[in-house]
């Protein structure tokens, strides 16, 4: 099940590229789906949620975890 996040300050395709590159630098096999219109980021990875969240934060973005349960 993918990890789901809301990134409120993701505004454009450059933001999507930055976030995707940051996550893939942590996990080269990660599948990242980011939509700047909905501010939604979905990540399929073997890494822990906190690692992905910290990576997005380190890239300069705010993260709001989203639980789909």
ABEGO torsion letter per residue (X at the ends): XBBBBBBAABABAAAAAAAAAAAAAABAABBBBBBAAAGBBBBBBABBAAAAAAAAAAAGBBBBBBBAX
